[in-house]
């Protein structure tokens, strides 16, 4: 029964960290252009 008092707050902290990381990535523009990199790989000219 005592394990639940450790695991629930730990899970909530982990979820909060994931949400904050997602918000940071969106604000920094990580998701602005998701189409160009796959096409760039196909048209790589040396």
C-alpha positions, 0 to 999 in steps of 0.5 A: 500500500505504501508504494502507491504514495511513491509511484503516483507522484512520480508518474505525475512528475514524469507526465508534467515533464513530458508536457513541458518538453512538448510545449518547449519543442512547439515554442522553439519551432521543432514542428514547423516543417515536418515535410521537407526533411524526408524529401531532402533525403530522397533528393540528396545529390553528391 
